[in-house]
Amino acid sequence: MFLNFLNLLKIRLVSLLMKTQWIAVEEKLPSCDEDVLMFDQKEGCSVGCYFTADRKFVRTTDDYRLQYVTHWTYLPEPPTS
């Protein structure tokens, strides 16, 4: 039963990820200081924000400046219950 539950979660996660619309940094940049999900060619996916002052994406967890961000997307709304 637990394995069925995990499989259902995996299916749901994949379906949600497939709906994610990645935005190329050449097309549009997020608002300054807005947390987003970023994809960096060397670091992979992480949450962070874009600072217009130094034109860098910065990872939220450790303030590391990512140098190879190619795409980003909005974070989903937090749960309400």
C-alpha positions in Angstrom: 0.0 0.0 0.0 2.8 2.4 0.9 4.5 1.7 -2.5 1.3 2.4 -4.3 1.1 5.8 -2.5 4.7 6.6 -3.5 4.1 5.7 -7.1 1.0 8.0 -7.1 3.1 10.8 -5.7 5.8 10.2 -8.4 3.2 10.3 -11.1 1.7 13.5 -9.7 5.1 15.2 -9.4 6.0 14.3 -13.0 2.7 15.7 -14.2 3.3 19.0 -12.3 6.9 19.3 -13.5 5.7 18.8 -17.1 3.4 21.8 -16.7 6.3 24.0 -15.5 7.0 26.7 -18.0 10.7 27.5 -18.0 11.6 31.0 -19.1 14.9 31.6 -20.8 16.9 34.4 -19.3 17.4 35.9 -22.7 13.6 36.3 -23.0 12.8 37.7 -19.6 14.3 38.2 -16.1 12.3 37.8 -12.8 11.5 40.9 -10.7 14.3 41.9 -8.4 14.3 40.1 -5.1 11.5 37.7 -6.2 12.2 34.1 -5.2 12.2 31.8 -8.3 13.3 28.3 -9.3 16.4 28.6 -11.3 18.3 26.2 -13.6 22.1 26.6 -13.7 24.1 24.6 -16.1 26.7 23.6 -13.5 24.7 23.7 -10.2 21.3 22.3 -11.4 18.0 23.5 -9.9 17.9 25.8 -6.9 15.7 28.5 -5.4 17.0 32.0 -5.4 16.5 35.5 -6.8 17.9 37.9 -9.3 19.6 41.1 -8.2 19.5 43.8 -10.8 22.3 45.8 -9.2 25.0 43.2 -10.0 23.0 41.3 -12.6 23.4 38.0 -10.9 21.2 35.1 -9.7 21.8 34.3 -6.1 20.9 31.1 -4.4 18.7 31.6 -1.3 20.3 28.9 0.9 23.8 30.2 0.9 23.9 33.5 -1.0 26.1 31.8 -3.7 26.1 33.8 -7.0 25.2 31.4 -9.8 27.0 32.2 -13.1 25.4 29.8 -15.6 21.6 30.3 -15.1 19.9 29.6 -18.4 16.2 29.4 -17.3 14.0 30.2 -14.4 10.3 29.7 -13.4 7.9 31.0 -10.8 7.6 29.1 -7.5 4.2 27.5 -6.9 1.8 29.0 -4.4 2.3 27.6 -0.8 -0.3 25.2 0.6 -3.3 26.7 2.2 -4.0 23.9 4.6 
